[in-house]
Amino acid sequence: MSLRIAVVQQNGNPGNPEENRNKALLFAEQALDQGADVVLFHEELLVGYTPDLRALAEPVDGETTQAFQQ
């Protein structure tokens, strides 16, 4: 059994989760189209390093989780 893993290190726009999420979805789609079974992203994918972290938080079942489930 083999497992193809894609690792994405994208440049984000700190404080703009919608833009970052849309970029990540495009990268995920490309990786899956190229045969990846798993796509990994870095820990600050959505909001980057910003002092407004709490204000930008969303629930676990929020917009980002729902977008990646599709």
Steps between C-alpha positions, in 0.01 A plus 500: 500500500628844417386843604574816303531807721508860377639772726393860428694798632305794362557869550194641667349838563501547880157587634316392184372146558264500201778575251732249666230231507427550129870469412530187714200341332661558159826342618309206647313447174826506303662252737204263484493526119867396502423190705548609861313296760569749780566875482675671793507873575697705751356602837437867421328434171187708548591810695878511513668668792274783610407659832132463401513120520205465738283732291568288189432162665214290373327192643636154420204435270529848346543622145854366455419148618193490277697627199768232537241225549374555147 
